[in-house]
Amino acid sequence: MHSPWVAARAKATAERAGASASEQESLAYVFRSTLGRDPDRLESEWALEVLREEGLPALVLHLFSSIDFRYAP
């Protein structure tokens, strides 16, 4: 998950999400584009914390590494 190719995909996804008007819209975009669903309340809280502390590309990498991403329908 830490290959340059995966990092580039995470950055590209984050850039598309960053075009949204708010943090909540950005979070919704990355969840929908990576997991195919909206985040639940706990996921939203966690994701907002990651977004603010590590940035949007890091959040996307976390989602790429999740079990939900690897087994998304």
N, C-alpha and C positions, 0 to 999 in steps of 0.2 A: 503493500500500500504506500510505500514511501519512494516509489520510483519517480523519476522526473516526469514521465508520461502521466501518471496518476495526479501528481501535484499540478501539472498544467491543466488537466481536466477540472480539478477542484477550483483552480483560479478562474478558469473560463466560466464555470457555473456560478461562482461568487460574483464575477463581473456582471453577468446577466441579472442576477438577483439584486445586486447593488443598484441597478437602475430603478428599482422600486422606490416609492416615495417614503416609506417608513421602515423601521426595524421589523415590525410585525409582518409587513408585506414581504420583506426579504426572507424572513424565517419561513413563512408559508411557502414561498417560491422554492426554497432549497429543499424543504420537506417533500413538496409535491413532485419536484423534478427528480429527486433521488429515491424517495420511498413510495411515491404514488399516493400519498395521503397527507392530511394536515396533522400537525403535532397535537398531542393531548396536552392538558394543563401542565403536568410535570415536565414533559419534554419541552414545552415552550419556555418554562422558567429556566431549565438547564441550558437550552439553546441560546437564550438571551444573555445568560451569564458568559457562555463561551464566546459569543459574538462580541461582547463588550471587552472581554479580557484578552482574547486571542485573535479575533478578527473573523470575517466571513469565510475566507479560504480554509482556515483551520476547522471551522464548524463543518464545512462540506467534507473535509477529510475524515472527521469523526463519523459523519453519516455514511461515507463510503466504507468505513471500517465496521459498521454495525451489522449485526446478524440480520436485521430487517432488510438492509440493502442487498446482502448476499443471497437472500432467499425471497426477494420481492417477487410478487406474482407477475 
